[in-house]
């Protein structure tokens, strides 16, 4: 009886490891994308992705398999990111400051189905947008990224951030306005040209 | 609805997160107000910008490194599942009931035994009246009483 129980548990752990390995394969790119936007640099993005997957693996028994794994992972990542920000006191922007000018960091952006002008403007605005995101509070940044980059509905964002839909609505609106104010101040011509292109 | 009230809801309007009267009122206001229309256009451009930005591709070996680093961690086992809690509750309840029964029996033994000691040889009918509700109910209390009554002899 005891033997069969132990065997069953061992098998279950082995199955979980294999299942988790496939979940990493399926979701790491998406997770890395959000982590990069949250942290603003490659090194911290990797740290955040790893920390999120480690937490997810350790507490995998809490995962409700009826929901998408990425939603659960994003919730973990959101908390891990806020923990990181609190631990550090502030988010480093040094790698962003260094990028582009000294060649230390390159922006490896994939092609996109868009007009060359629009794509060129998007590329030009990418760095200011990231700086604007980095200058915001973790809560505003997370809400805006989940809604605008990940394309989630407010209810899903609220579920991930464990807050009300009203709070999400407010964070997204105020967050967008902060980004716009930043862009109008730091990249006014490019931002206005992008608006005209639409 | 004034401009300030409308402009506070324009992000939700753009995200199709409004419904009913609220949506109709804002739509009606925007159609008449140039300032709010410009605000909607500005937010729409920003939303499009944020949706279009790309991020660097992850390093080629990231998935391999993640898998290796993550899977060496220990899995936390659930401490109290619902099934476990239910079994615990049933066990504790059963133990409590048993303890209560034993305590009642013990109390009856002493209550029933004392007069016996003092009377030193009262008739057996006195024992039967002191059995109380457990006197002949099959819980075995009668045997315990009988055994206890032999004690003082």
Interface residues (C-beta under 8 A of the other chain):
Chain A: X13 X16 X17 X20 X21 X24 X25 X28 X29 X32 X33 X36 X37 X42 X46 X49 X50 X53 X54 X57 X58 X59 X60 X61 X62 X107 X108 X109 X110 X112 X114 X118 X122 X125 X126 X129 X130 X144 X147 X148 X149 X151 X153 X154 X165 X169 X172 X173 X176 X179 X180 X183 X191 X194 X195 X198
Chain B: X8 X9 X10 X11 X12 X15 X17 X41 X42 X43 X44 X45 X46 X47 X48 X49 X50 X51 X52 X53 X54 X55 X56 X57 X58 X59 X62 X63 X66 X67 X69 X70 X71 X73 X74 X75 X76 X77 X78
